[in-house]
Amino acid sequence: MKMTTWWPLVGTETRAWLIEPNGEPLPPPVLTDIMAVTGGSTDPKWWEKESAEGPRLTDWAVDWIEAVANGEDPTAG
Protein backbone atom coordinates (compact mmCIF):
# COMPACT_ATOMS: atom_id res chain seq x y z
CA MET A 1 0.00 0.00 0.00
CA LYS A 2 1.34 3.42 -0.92
CA MET A 3 2.18 5.83 1.87
CA THR A 4 -0.19 8.39 0.37
CA THR A 5 -2.97 5.85 0.90
CA TRP A 6 -2.21 4.78 4.46
CA TRP A 7 -1.11 8.16 5.84
CA PRO A 8 -4.66 9.57 6.26
CA LEU A 9 -5.90 6.23 7.64
CA VAL A 10 -3.59 6.01 10.64
CA GLY A 11 -4.55 7.76 13.86
CA THR A 12 -3.72 11.36 14.64
CA GLU A 13 -1.32 10.26 17.39
CA THR A 14 0.54 8.01 14.95
CA ARG A 15 0.90 10.82 12.41
CA ALA A 16 2.08 13.21 15.15
CA TRP A 17 4.67 10.70 16.35
CA LEU A 18 5.92 10.10 12.80
CA ILE A 19 6.38 13.85 12.33
CA GLU A 20 8.12 14.64 15.62
CA PRO A 21 10.99 12.14 15.93
CA ASN A 22 11.14 11.74 12.18
CA GLY A 23 13.46 8.86 11.30
CA GLU A 24 13.52 7.14 14.69
CA PRO A 25 12.67 3.44 15.10
CA LEU A 26 8.92 2.88 15.23
CA PRO A 27 7.50 2.13 18.69
CA PRO A 28 5.04 -0.79 18.94
CA PRO A 29 1.83 1.35 19.01
CA VAL A 30 2.86 3.24 15.85
CA LEU A 31 3.89 0.06 14.08
CA THR A 32 0.63 -1.64 15.09
CA ASP A 33 -1.45 1.26 13.74
CA ILE A 34 0.42 1.29 10.41
CA MET A 35 0.17 -2.48 10.03
CA ALA A 36 -3.54 -2.41 10.86
CA VAL A 37 -4.37 0.05 8.09
CA THR A 38 -2.00 -1.47 5.51
CA GLY A 39 -3.04 -5.05 6.12
CA GLY A 40 0.54 -5.83 7.13
CA SER A 41 2.07 -4.43 3.95
CA THR A 42 5.76 -3.58 4.06
CA ASP A 43 6.23 -1.73 0.78
CA PRO A 44 10.01 -1.43 0.24
CA LYS A 45 9.62 2.20 -0.84
CA TRP A 46 8.69 3.22 2.70
CA TRP A 47 9.69 0.23 4.83
CA GLU A 48 13.32 -0.24 5.80
CA LYS A 49 14.28 -3.61 7.13
CA GLU A 50 14.25 -4.10 10.89
CA SER A 51 17.26 -2.51 12.56
CA ALA A 52 18.80 -3.40 15.92
CA GLU A 53 16.72 -0.59 17.47
CA GLY A 54 13.49 -1.66 15.78
CA PRO A 55 11.69 -1.14 12.47
CA ARG A 56 12.33 2.09 10.59
CA LEU A 57 10.97 3.97 7.63
CA THR A 58 13.20 4.58 4.61
CA ASP A 59 14.85 7.93 3.94
CA TRP A 60 12.28 8.43 1.18
CA ALA A 61 9.42 7.95 3.66
CA VAL A 62 11.04 10.25 6.22
CA ASP A 63 11.44 12.94 3.54
CA TRP A 64 7.82 12.44 2.46
CA ILE A 65 6.57 12.89 6.05
CA GLU A 66 8.74 15.98 6.51
CA ALA A 67 7.31 17.54 3.34
CA VAL A 68 3.74 16.84 4.48
CA ALA A 69 4.50 18.25 7.95
CA ASN A 70 5.86 21.43 6.35
CA GLY A 71 2.77 21.85 4.18
CA GLU A 72 4.73 21.08 1.03
CA ASP A 73 3.80 18.82 -1.87
CA PRO A 74 5.68 15.58 -1.14
CA THR A 75 5.57 14.63 -4.83
CA ALA A 76 7.35 17.81 -5.98
CA GLY A 77 11.06 17.90 -6.65
Rosetta silent file (secondary structure, phi, psi, omega in degrees, C-alpha in Angstrom):
SEQUENCE: MKMTTWWPLVGTETRAWLIEPNGEPLPPPVLTDIMAVTGGSTDPKWWEKESAEGPRLTDWAVDWIEAVANGEDPTAG
SCORE:     score description
SCORE:     0.000 S_00000001
   1 L     0.000  134.823  179.813    0.000    0.000    0.000 S_00000001
   2 L   -68.854  149.132  179.565    1.341    3.418   -0.916 S_00000001
   3 H   -61.494  -36.089  178.729    2.180    5.829    1.870 S_00000001
   4 H   -62.921  -24.779  178.858   -0.189    8.388    0.370 S_00000001
   5 H   -82.649  -45.385 -175.100   -2.970    5.854    0.896 S_00000001
   6 H   -82.757  -23.620 -177.601   -2.209    4.777    4.457 S_00000001
   7 H   -52.802  -51.005 -179.086   -1.114    8.159    5.844 S_00000001
   8 H   -72.914  -11.733 -177.802   -4.658    9.571    6.261 S_00000001
   9 H   -88.599  -22.587  178.328   -5.904    6.229    7.636 S_00000001
  10 L   -76.779  160.969 -177.711   -3.589    6.009   10.644 S_00000001
  11 L   -66.747  159.839  179.040   -4.545    7.755   13.858 S_00000001
  12 H   -58.356  -40.647  179.663   -3.719   11.362   14.644 S_00000001
  13 H   -64.479  -37.885  178.092   -1.319   10.262   17.394 S_00000001
  14 H   -64.825  -47.009  179.010    0.540    8.015   14.953 S_00000001
  15 H   -60.919  -41.870  179.624    0.902   10.821   12.409 S_00000001
  16 H   -62.596  -42.311  179.620    2.083   13.207   15.145 S_00000001
  17 H   -64.475  -42.666 -178.942    4.668   10.700   16.346 S_00000001
  18 H   -63.036  -29.934  179.571    5.916   10.102   12.799 S_00000001
  19 H   -78.261  -44.801 -173.284    6.384   13.852   12.325 S_00000001
  20 L   -66.479  -64.826 -179.904    8.119   14.640   15.620 S_00000001
  21 L   -93.790   47.148 -174.243   10.991   12.135   15.931 S_00000001
  22 L   -43.989  119.495  177.420   11.139   11.739   12.179 S_00000001
  23 L   101.403   -7.727  179.254   13.459    8.859   11.300 S_00000001
  24 L   -77.477  160.084  175.111   13.519    7.140   14.687 S_00000001
  25 L   -58.891  144.362 -176.864   12.668    3.436   15.104 S_00000001
  26 L   -77.364  127.182  175.543    8.918    2.881   15.233 S_00000001
  27 L   -73.982  158.399 -176.757    7.502    2.128   18.692 S_00000001
  28 H   -50.641  -43.941 -179.347    5.037   -0.789   18.944 S_00000001
  29 H   -63.684  -36.298  178.763    1.830    1.350   19.008 S_00000001
  30 H   -69.278  -46.087  178.377    2.858    3.244   15.854 S_00000001
  31 H   -60.369  -43.521  179.477    3.891    0.063   14.084 S_00000001
  32 H   -60.884  -43.456  179.643    0.632   -1.641   15.089 S_00000001
  33 H   -63.398  -45.839  179.368   -1.446    1.261   13.741 S_00000001
  34 H   -61.847  -47.383 -178.696    0.421    1.289   10.413 S_00000001
  35 H   -63.840  -34.047  179.541    0.173   -2.481   10.031 S_00000001
  36 H   -65.202  -41.791 -177.508   -3.541   -2.414   10.862 S_00000001
  37 H   -82.499  -20.907 -179.662   -4.370    0.052    8.085 S_00000001
  38 H   -96.876   -2.547 -176.869   -2.003   -1.471    5.513 S_00000001
  39 L    68.265   26.008  178.766   -3.040   -5.046    6.124 S_00000001
  40 L    86.629    8.030 -178.780    0.540   -5.831    7.129 S_00000001
  41 L   -65.210  138.191  174.581    2.073   -4.432    3.946 S_00000001
  42 L  -127.158   67.885  179.756    5.760   -3.576    4.063 S_00000001
  43 L   -56.796  124.219 -176.882    6.235   -1.727    0.776 S_00000001
  44 L   -62.329  -16.820  178.611   10.011   -1.429    0.241 S_00000001
  45 L   -69.013  -32.419 -179.042    9.622    2.200   -0.843 S_00000001
  46 L  -116.667  -10.123 -175.091    8.687    3.217    2.701 S_00000001
  47 E  -109.443  113.017  174.389    9.693    0.232    4.828 S_00000001
  48 E   -86.802  149.714  178.222   13.317   -0.239    5.799 S_00000001
  49 E   -57.234  158.163  178.125   14.283   -3.614    7.131 S_00000001
  50 E   -57.667  132.357  175.602   14.255   -4.098   10.890 S_00000001
  51 E  -102.758  175.722  178.677   17.263   -2.510   12.564 S_00000001
  52 L   -60.353  -29.379 -179.216   18.802   -3.398   15.923 S_00000001
  53 L   -87.278  -12.046 -177.788   16.723   -0.587   17.466 S_00000001
  54 E   130.736  178.476 -178.898   13.490   -1.659   15.777 S_00000001
  55 E   -67.764  146.767 -179.275   11.685   -1.138   12.473 S_00000001
  56 E  -133.439  159.940  171.495   12.329    2.086   10.593 S_00000001
  57 E   -89.454  155.966  178.623   10.970    3.968    7.631 S_00000001
  58 L   -70.953  166.539  175.410   13.198    4.578    4.613 S_00000001
  59 H   -58.975  -38.172  178.664   14.850    7.933    3.941 S_00000001
  60 H   -59.101  -46.517 -178.863   12.277    8.432    1.175 S_00000001
  61 H   -65.408  -40.802  178.573    9.417    7.948    3.662 S_00000001
  62 H   -62.513  -43.358  177.364   11.041   10.245    6.219 S_00000001
  63 H   -63.255  -40.122  179.478   11.442   12.943    3.543 S_00000001
  64 H   -61.546  -46.912  179.864    7.819   12.436    2.462 S_00000001
  65 H   -62.537  -42.664  179.284    6.574   12.890    6.048 S_00000001
  66 H   -60.925  -42.303  178.222    8.743   15.979    6.508 S_00000001
  67 H   -62.238  -45.697  178.765    7.310   17.539    3.345 S_00000001
  68 H   -61.051  -44.250 -179.421    3.739   16.840    4.481 S_00000001
  69 H   -62.249  -30.830 -179.898    4.504   18.248    7.951 S_00000001
  70 L   -89.541    5.677  179.299    5.862   21.432    6.346 S_00000001
  71 L    73.746   19.854  179.821    2.769   21.854    4.185 S_00000001
  72 L   -96.821  165.895  175.442    4.726   21.077    1.030 S_00000001
  73 L   -82.438  111.762 -176.762    3.804   18.822   -1.871 S_00000001
  74 L   -68.897   -9.899  179.861    5.676   15.584   -1.140 S_00000001
  75 L   -94.138   -8.841 -179.299    5.567   14.629   -4.825 S_00000001
  76 L   -78.723  152.862  173.549    7.351   17.813   -5.984 S_00000001
  77 L    81.581    0.000    0.000   11.059   17.897   -6.650 S_00000001
